[in-house]
Amino acid sequence: MDALTAWLEKHVLPIAAKIGAQKHLVALRDAFIGTMPATMAGSVAVMINAIIRDLPGQFISTWGASIAEGKGIFALISTIITINGYVWNGTLAIAGIIFAFSWGFNLARAYGVNDLAGGIVSLAAAISGVTYSFSGTLAQKVPADLVDQINANSATSGWSATADGITANAWGWIPLNNMDANFYFTAMIVGFVASIIFCKLMLANITIKMPEQVPPAVSKAFAAIIPATAALYAVAIFYWIFSKLVPGMTLLAWIQEMIAKPLLGFSQGYGAVLVVTLFVQLFWFFGIHGTNVLAPILEGVFSVAQLKNVNLFQEGGMSAVLDDGYKWVRGSFDIYAWFGGAGGTLMLLIAILIFSKRADYRAVGTLGVGPGIFNINEPVMFGMPIVLNALLFIPYILAPLVSVSIGFFATQAGWVNPVSQQVVWVTPPILNALLATAMDWRAVVVSVICMAVTFIIYTPFVIAANKIQPSDL
């Protein structure tokens, strides 16, 4: 055990410390955190609709028709669903836009320059490459008189027709599927480039200098003009070059095909899930916030997959998630492995309260179980402590690996619905599983099994600790 600890301290901890202090990765983590007010509001709207619209429809065949008819109590339900739709339109439907601003804002703040301007530059750069045009053809025989009527107004309507079909051409349309979670990877790449150019020019003081008597807000805005213009033109030139190299395909579509899909596909593998779980546990064991260190992966990949599921559920219910969504997402870790916090420490606390005879353990267990119910485990991590506790190293690493495996294979086998709702992280275990999977009781059963297995793994080590003096640990 001492040899393993020494090796990890020598080879792993320095890397983790550098990752945790790397300002670009910290900015990325904070950018995702910054979007939470919007994404959580949108998730609440989707969850409410799931409870009042989708869940009853599984048991009452006429429920959907009654809502559509809108009589009696169903008029109120229909109104709530519509209001939730408006909330979704301004949150999850444009989550990529919100992230683009937050990303530039936090990058600029990391460099110590105008953060508001940085957010605007990132947003403008990311959205400037989105197509505003739409073209579609309906292949169907069209009567000659109708062809003439359509073509007579084609200049204003954008519609044209032949005997073999109708074509719609329009400008000023921004498809929502370009603005939601699909936009994240484009915003990460383009927003990063534009923001870095902006920050470097600001730091090089290539700015418009205003007299001292000018109000600070005006002076800051003018100082950002040259760096922002340079950054946006650099991105625009890149977009133009890309359009010549890859005609007929937007950068967003290319990034989705070449980068986003492979990354998201890789995240669905058992090995990837296991490795992420392992390293989160290892970092936490050495006192480093593992979920923060791996936030670029947990939030940048698994959370993107989760937002995709949330939007699919809003548009087409669980069947859409099962057809086109992702099986394992960010919330899957929480409901099947990290109940009470990383390591499933709530079950350790329960094992302590039942089996421990040590006063120090029982004191921490009594104080820690309350926060643990809400997935706050710092009291147990640093109070027992679990950090660098040789006795608890094995169960702390092993329990999440076993429980995440149970949850992963149950989801892959179709025994439980995938996570399709974004639930706030302080939601207690069991309730979290129910809400996150759109009220799938089977997910609760699997989550309870995972909790029981975690409890069983911790228990022998808690009992063994009764025979060890605190000074021996």
C-alpha positions as CSV (number, residue, x, y, z in Angstrom):
1,M,0.0,0.0,0.0
2,D,2.8,2.4,0.9
3,A,4.5,1.7,-2.4
4,L,1.3,2.3,-4.4
5,T,0.8,5.6,-2.5
6,A,4.3,6.7,-3.1
7,W,4.0,5.9,-6.9
8,L,0.7,7.8,-7.2
9,E,2.1,10.8,-5.3
10,K,5.1,10.9,-7.6
11,H,3.5,10.3,-11.0
12,V,-0.2,11.0,-10.8
13,L,-0.6,13.9,-8.3
14,P,1.7,16.3,-10.1
15,I,-0.3,15.8,-13.3
16,A,-3.6,16.3,-11.4
17,A,-2.3,19.4,-9.7
18,K,-1.3,20.9,-13.1
19,I,-4.7,20.0,-14.6
20,G,-6.5,21.6,-11.6
21,A,-4.5,24.8,-12.0
22,Q,-4.5,25.0,-15.8
23,K,-6.4,28.3,-16.4
24,H,-8.0,27.2,-19.7
25,L,-9.4,24.0,-18.2
26,V,-10.5,25.9,-15.1
27,A,-12.2,28.4,-17.4
28,L,-13.9,25.6,-19.3
29,R,-15.2,24.1,-16.0
30,D,-16.5,27.5,-14.9
31,A,-18.1,28.1,-18.3
32,F,-20.2,25.0,-17.8
33,I,-21.0,26.0,-14.2
34,G,-22.0,29.4,-15.5
35,T,-24.7,28.0,-17.7
36,M,-26.4,26.2,-14.8
37,P,-29.1,28.9,-14.1
38,A,-30.4,28.5,-17.6
39,T,-29.9,24.8,-18.1
40,M,-31.4,23.9,-14.7
41,A,-34.5,26.2,-15.4
42,G,-35.0,24.4,-18.7
43,S,-34.5,21.0,-17.1
44,V,-37.2,21.9,-14.5
45,A,-39.6,22.8,-17.3
46,V,-38.9,19.5,-19.2
47,M,-39.3,17.5,-16.0
48,I,-42.6,19.1,-15.1
49,N,-43.9,18.4,-18.6
50,A,-42.7,14.8,-18.2
51,I,-44.6,14.4,-15.0
52,I,-47.9,16.0,-16.2
53,R,-47.9,15.1,-19.9
54,D,-45.7,12.1,-20.6
55,L,-46.0,9.9,-17.4
56,P,-49.8,9.8,-17.2
57,G,-49.9,9.0,-20.9
58,Q,-48.2,5.7,-20.3
59,F,-51.2,4.5,-18.2
60,I,-54.1,6.5,-19.7
61,S,-54.5,6.2,-23.4
62,T,-56.7,9.2,-23.8
63,W,-54.5,11.6,-21.7
64,G,-52.8,13.2,-24.7
65,A,-56.1,13.7,-26.5
66,S,-57.6,15.3,-23.4
67,I,-54.8,17.7,-23.1
68,A,-55.1,18.7,-26.8
69,E,-58.9,19.2,-26.3
70,G,-58.1,21.5,-23.3
71,K,-61.3,21.2,-21.3
72,G,-61.7,21.4,-17.5
73,I,-58.5,20.6,-15.6
74,F,-56.8,19.8,-18.9
75,A,-57.0,23.5,-19.9
76,L,-54.7,24.2,-16.9
77,I,-52.4,21.3,-17.8
78,S,-52.2,22.5,-21.4
79,T,-51.3,26.0,-20.2
80,I,-48.5,24.8,-17.9
81,I,-47.1,22.7,-20.8
82,T,-47.1,25.8,-23.0
83,I,-45.4,27.9,-20.4
84,N,-42.8,25.3,-19.9
85,G,-42.2,25.3,-23.7
86,Y,-41.4,29.0,-23.5
87,V,-38.9,28.3,-20.8
88,W,-37.3,25.5,-22.8
89,N,-37.1,27.8,-25.9
90,G,-35.0,30.3,-24.0
91,T,-32.8,27.8,-22.1
92,L,-32.0,24.3,-23.4
93,A,-33.1,25.0,-27.0
94,I,-30.3,27.6,-27.1
95,A,-27.9,26.1,-24.6
96,G,-25.0,26.3,-27.0
97,I,-25.4,30.0,-27.4
98,I,-25.5,30.5,-23.6
99,F,-22.3,28.3,-23.3
100,A,-20.5,30.3,-26.0
101,F,-20.9,33.5,-24.1
102,S,-20.0,31.9,-20.7
103,W,-16.9,30.3,-22.3
104,G,-15.5,33.6,-23.7
105,F,-16.4,35.4,-20.4
106,N,-14.5,32.9,-18.3
107,L,-11.5,32.8,-20.6
108,A,-11.2,36.6,-20.6
109,R,-11.5,36.6,-16.8
110,A,-8.8,34.0,-16.6
111,Y,-6.5,36.3,-18.6
112,G,-7.5,39.3,-16.5
113,V,-9.1,41.3,-19.4
114,N,-12.6,42.6,-20.1
115,D,-14.7,39.6,-19.4
116,L,-18.0,41.0,-20.8
117,A,-16.3,41.8,-24.1
118,G,-14.7,38.3,-24.1
119,G,-18.1,36.7,-23.8
120,I,-19.5,38.8,-26.6
121,V,-16.5,38.0,-28.8
122,S,-16.9,34.3,-28.2
123,L,-20.6,34.3,-28.9
124,A,-20.3,36.4,-32.0
125,A,-17.5,34.3,-33.4
126,A,-19.3,31.0,-32.8
127,I,-22.6,32.1,-34.2
128,S,-21.1,33.9,-37.3
129,G,-20.5,30.6,-39.0
130,V,-24.1,29.3,-38.5
131,T,-26.1,29.1,-41.7
132,Y,-29.1,31.4,-42.0
133,S,-30.5,29.9,-45.1
134,F,-32.9,27.0,-45.7
135,S,-33.7,25.0,-48.8
136,G,-35.9,22.0,-49.1
137,T,-37.7,20.2,-52.0
138,L,-40.9,18.2,-51.8
139,A,-40.9,15.7,-54.7
140,Q,-44.5,15.5,-55.7
141,K,-46.5,16.1,-58.9
142,V,-47.8,19.7,-59.1
143,P,-50.6,20.8,-61.3
144,A,-49.6,23.3,-64.0
145,D,-51.9,26.1,-62.7
146,L,-50.5,25.7,-59.2
147,V,-46.9,25.9,-60.6
148,D,-47.7,29.2,-62.2
149,Q,-49.3,30.6,-59.0
150,I,-46.3,29.6,-56.8
151,N,-43.7,30.9,-59.2
152,A,-45.6,34.2,-59.7
153,N,-44.8,35.0,-56.0
154,S,-41.4,33.3,-55.7
155,A,-39.5,36.6,-55.4
156,T,-41.2,37.4,-52.1
157,S,-42.2,34.0,-50.8
158,G,-39.0,32.1,-51.6
159,W,-41.0,29.2,-53.0
160,S,-40.7,27.9,-56.5
161,A,-42.2,24.9,-58.3
162,T,-42.0,22.6,-61.3
163,A,-44.2,19.9,-62.5
164,D,-42.2,17.4,-60.4
165,G,-42.0,19.2,-57.1
166,I,-42.0,22.3,-54.8
167,T,-38.8,23.9,-53.5
168,A,-38.7,26.2,-50.5
169,N,-35.8,28.7,-50.2
170,A,-35.6,31.0,-47.2
171,W,-33.1,33.2,-45.5
172,G,-33.1,34.3,-41.8
173,W,-33.9,30.9,-40.4
174,I,-31.6,29.5,-37.7
175,P,-32.3,25.9,-37.0
176,L,-32.6,25.2,-33.3
177,N,-30.6,22.0,-33.6
178,N,-27.7,24.3,-34.4
179,M,-28.1,26.2,-31.1
180,D,-28.6,23.5,-28.5
181,A,-26.1,20.9,-27.2
182,N,-25.0,20.3,-30.8
183,F,-23.4,23.7,-30.7
184,Y,-21.1,23.0,-27.7
185,F,-18.1,21.6,-29.6
186,T,-18.2,24.4,-32.2
187,A,-18.4,27.0,-29.5
188,M,-15.5,25.4,-27.6
189,I,-13.2,25.5,-30.6
190,V,-14.2,28.7,-32.3
191,G,-14.9,30.6,-29.1
192,F,-11.5,29.6,-27.8
193,V,-9.6,30.8,-30.8
194,A,-11.5,34.1,-30.9
195,S,-11.2,34.7,-27.2
196,I,-7.5,33.9,-27.1
197,I,-6.9,36.4,-30.0
198,F,-8.9,39.0,-28.1
199,C,-7.1,38.4,-24.8
200,K,-3.6,38.4,-26.3
201,L,-4.3,41.7,-28.1
202,M,-5.8,43.2,-25.0
203,L,-2.7,42.2,-23.0
204,A,-0.4,43.6,-25.7
205,N,-2.3,46.9,-25.2
206,I,-3.3,47.1,-28.9
207,T,-6.3,49.2,-28.0
208,I,-7.9,52.6,-28.4
209,K,-6.7,54.9,-25.7
210,M,-9.3,57.3,-24.3
211,P,-8.7,60.4,-22.2
212,E,-8.8,60.0,-18.4
213,Q,-12.0,62.1,-18.1
214,V,-13.9,59.5,-20.2
215,P,-16.1,57.3,-17.9
216,P,-14.5,53.9,-17.2
217,A,-17.4,51.9,-18.8
218,V,-16.9,53.8,-22.1
219,S,-13.1,53.6,-21.9
220,K,-13.3,49.8,-21.4
221,A,-15.7,49.4,-24.4
222,F,-13.5,51.4,-26.7
223,A,-10.4,49.5,-25.5
224,A,-12.0,46.2,-26.6
225,I,-12.9,47.4,-30.1
226,I,-9.6,46.7,-31.9
227,P,-9.0,43.3,-30.3
228,A,-12.6,42.2,-30.8
229,T,-12.6,43.3,-34.4
230,A,-9.3,41.5,-35.1
231,A,-10.6,38.3,-33.5
232,L,-13.9,38.3,-35.4
233,Y,-12.2,39.0,-38.7
234,A,-9.7,36.2,-38.1
235,V,-12.6,33.8,-37.4
236,A,-14.5,35.1,-40.5
237,I,-11.5,34.5,-42.7
238,F,-11.2,31.0,-41.3
239,Y,-14.9,30.3,-42.1
240,W,-14.4,31.5,-45.6
241,I,-11.3,29.3,-46.1
242,F,-13.2,26.4,-44.7
243,S,-16.2,27.0,-47.1
244,K,-13.8,26.7,-50.0
245,L,-12.0,23.6,-48.7
246,V,-15.3,21.8,-47.7
247,P,-18.0,23.2,-49.9
248,G,-21.6,22.5,-49.0
249,M,-20.9,21.8,-45.4
250,T,-20.9,24.2,-42.4
251,L,-18.1,24.1,-39.8
252,L,-20.7,23.1,-37.2
253,A,-21.8,20.1,-39.3
254,W,-18.2,19.1,-39.9
255,I,-17.2,19.3,-36.2
256,Q,-20.3,17.3,-35.3
257,E,-19.3,14.6,-37.8
258,M,-15.5,14.5,-37.3
259,I,-15.1,15.4,-33.6
260,A,-18.3,15.5,-31.6
261,K,-19.8,12.1,-32.7
262,P,-16.5,10.2,-32.2
263,L,-16.0,11.7,-28.7
264,L,-19.6,11.1,-27.7
265,G,-19.4,7.6,-29.1
266,F,-16.2,6.9,-27.2
267,S,-18.0,8.0,-24.0
268,Q,-20.5,5.3,-24.4
269,G,-18.0,2.5,-24.0
270,Y,-17.6,0.6,-20.8
271,G,-13.9,1.2,-20.7
272,A,-14.3,5.0,-20.9
273,V,-16.9,5.0,-18.1
274,L,-14.7,2.8,-15.9
275,V,-11.6,4.9,-16.4
276,V,-13.4,8.2,-15.6
277,T,-14.8,6.7,-12.5
278,L,-11.4,5.3,-11.4
279,F,-9.6,8.6,-11.8
280,V,-12.3,10.6,-10.1
281,Q,-11.8,8.3,-7.1
282,L,-8.0,8.4,-7.2
283,F,-7.9,12.1,-7.2
284,W,-10.3,12.4,-4.4
285,F,-8.4,9.9,-2.3
286,F,-5.4,12.2,-2.5
287,G,-7.5,15.3,-1.5
288,I,-7.9,16.7,-5.0
289,H,-11.5,17.4,-6.2
290,G,-11.7,14.6,-8.8
291,T,-14.9,15.8,-10.4
292,N,-13.4,19.2,-10.9
293,V,-10.1,17.9,-12.4
294,L,-12.1,15.7,-14.9
295,A,-14.7,18.4,-15.5
296,P,-13.5,18.9,-19.1
297,I,-14.5,15.3,-19.7
298,L,-17.5,15.0,-17.4
299,E,-19.0,18.3,-18.5
300,G,-17.5,18.7,-22.0
301,V,-18.5,15.2,-23.1
302,F,-21.0,13.5,-20.8
303,S,-23.0,16.6,-20.0
304,V,-23.3,17.4,-23.7
305,A,-24.7,13.9,-24.2
306,Q,-27.2,14.5,-21.4
307,L,-28.4,17.8,-22.8
308,K,-29.0,16.0,-26.1
309,N,-31.2,13.5,-24.3
310,V,-33.1,16.2,-22.5
311,N,-33.9,18.0,-25.8
312,L,-34.8,14.7,-27.5
313,F,-37.2,13.9,-24.6
314,Q,-38.8,17.4,-24.9
315,E,-39.3,16.9,-28.6
316,G,-40.3,13.2,-28.8
317,G,-40.5,11.6,-25.4
318,M,-38.5,8.6,-24.2
319,S,-38.9,6.8,-27.5
320,A,-36.9,9.6,-29.1
321,V,-34.2,9.2,-26.5
322,L,-34.1,5.5,-26.9
323,D,-33.8,5.8,-30.7
324,D,-31.4,8.7,-31.1
325,G,-30.0,9.5,-27.6
326,Y,-27.1,8.3,-25.4
327,K,-27.3,5.5,-22.9
328,W,-24.7,6.8,-20.4
329,V,-24.5,10.5,-19.6
330,R,-23.3,12.8,-16.8
331,G,-26.3,12.1,-14.5
332,S,-25.8,8.3,-14.8
333,F,-22.7,8.5,-12.6
334,D,-24.7,10.3,-9.9
335,I,-27.6,7.8,-9.7
336,Y,-25.6,4.6,-10.0
337,A,-22.2,5.3,-8.3
338,W,-21.8,8.7,-6.6
339,F,-24.8,8.7,-4.1
340,G,-23.7,10.9,-1.2
341,G,-20.8,12.2,-3.3
342,A,-17.9,10.6,-5.1
343,G,-17.2,7.1,-3.7
344,G,-20.8,6.5,-2.7
345,T,-19.9,7.7,0.7
346,L,-23.4,7.9,2.0
347,M,-23.4,4.1,2.2
348,L,-20.1,4.3,4.1
349,L,-21.7,6.6,6.7
350,I,-24.7,4.2,7.1
351,A,-22.3,1.3,7.6
352,I,-20.4,3.4,10.2
353,L,-23.6,4.2,12.1
354,I,-24.6,0.5,12.1
355,F,-21.3,-1.3,12.7
356,S,-18.6,1.1,13.9
357,K,-17.6,1.1,17.6
358,R,-15.1,3.9,17.1
359,A,-16.1,7.2,18.6
360,D,-14.3,9.2,16.0
361,Y,-15.9,7.4,13.1
362,R,-19.4,7.6,14.7
363,A,-19.0,11.3,15.3
364,V,-18.2,11.9,11.6
365,G,-21.0,9.5,10.6
366,T,-23.5,11.4,12.7
367,L,-22.4,14.8,11.4
368,G,-21.9,13.7,7.8
369,V,-25.0,11.7,7.1
370,G,-27.2,14.9,6.8
371,P,-25.0,16.6,4.2
372,G,-24.4,13.2,2.6
373,I,-28.1,12.8,1.8
374,F,-27.7,15.9,-0.4
375,N,-24.5,14.6,-2.0
376,I,-22.1,16.7,0.0
377,N,-19.3,14.5,1.3
378,E,-16.5,16.9,2.3
379,P,-17.2,16.2,6.0
380,V,-16.5,12.6,5.6
381,M,-13.7,13.0,3.0
382,F,-11.7,15.3,5.3
383,G,-13.3,14.6,8.7
384,M,-12.6,10.8,9.0
385,P,-10.6,11.3,6.8
386,I,-10.9,9.2,3.7
387,V,-8.1,11.2,2.1
388,L,-4.9,9.1,2.4
389,N,-6.7,6.6,4.6
390,A,-5.0,3.3,3.8
391,L,-7.7,1.1,5.3
392,L,-10.5,2.7,3.2
393,F,-8.5,2.9,-0.1
394,I,-9.7,-0.4,-1.4
395,P,-13.5,0.0,-0.8
396,Y,-13.4,3.7,-1.8
397,I,-11.9,2.8,-5.2
398,L,-13.7,-0.5,-5.7
399,A,-17.3,0.3,-4.7
400,P,-17.9,2.9,-7.4
401,L,-16.3,0.7,-10.0
402,V,-18.7,-2.1,-9.2
403,S,-21.8,0.0,-8.8
404,V,-21.1,2.0,-12.0
405,S,-20.7,-1.4,-13.8
406,I,-24.1,-2.5,-12.6
407,G,-25.7,0.7,-13.7
408,F,-23.9,0.7,-17.0
409,F,-24.9,-2.8,-18.1
410,A,-28.5,-2.4,-16.8
411,T,-28.8,0.7,-19.0
412,Q,-27.1,-0.9,-22.0
413,A,-29.4,-4.0,-21.7
414,G,-32.5,-1.7,-21.8
415,W,-33.6,-2.8,-18.3
416,V,-33.8,0.9,-17.3
417,N,-34.4,4.1,-19.2
418,P,-31.4,6.3,-19.9
419,V,-31.1,9.6,-18.0
420,S,-33.2,12.1,-19.9
421,Q,-33.7,14.8,-17.3
422,Q,-31.1,17.2,-15.7
423,V,-31.6,17.0,-12.0
424,V,-29.8,19.4,-9.6
425,W,-26.9,17.6,-8.0
426,V,-28.1,18.0,-4.4
427,T,-31.2,15.9,-5.1
428,P,-31.1,12.9,-2.7
429,P,-30.4,9.4,-4.0
430,I,-33.3,7.3,-5.1
431,L,-35.4,10.5,-5.8
432,N,-32.6,11.5,-8.1
433,A,-32.8,8.2,-10.0
434,L,-36.6,8.5,-10.3
435,L,-36.6,12.1,-11.6
436,A,-33.5,11.7,-13.9
437,T,-35.0,8.8,-15.8
438,A,-38.4,10.4,-16.3
439,M,-40.1,8.5,-13.4
440,D,-38.7,5.0,-14.4
441,W,-39.2,2.9,-11.2
442,R,-36.8,0.3,-12.6
443,A,-34.0,2.8,-12.3
444,V,-34.8,3.2,-8.6
445,V,-34.5,-0.5,-8.2
446,V,-31.1,-0.7,-9.9
447,S,-29.9,2.4,-8.0
448,V,-30.9,0.7,-4.7
449,I,-29.1,-2.4,-5.7
450,C,-26.0,-0.3,-6.4
451,M,-26.3,1.3,-3.0
452,A,-26.7,-2.1,-1.3
453,V,-23.6,-3.4,-3.1
454,T,-21.6,-0.3,-2.1
455,F,-22.8,-0.8,1.5
456,I,-21.7,-4.5,1.5
457,I,-18.3,-3.5,0.1
458,Y,-17.7,-0.9,2.8
459,T,-19.0,-2.9,5.8
460,P,-16.0,-5.3,6.3
461,F,-13.6,-2.4,6.3
462,V,-15.7,-0.5,8.8
463,I,-15.8,-3.5,11.1
464,A,-12.0,-4.0,10.6
465,A,-11.5,-0.4,11.7
466,N,-12.9,-1.2,15.1
467,K,-9.7,-3.1,15.8
468,I,-7.4,-0.4,14.7
469,Q,-6.3,2.7,16.7
470,P,-6.7,6.0,15.0
471,S,-2.9,6.6,15.3
472,D,-2.3,3.4,13.3
473,L,-4.1,4.7,10.2
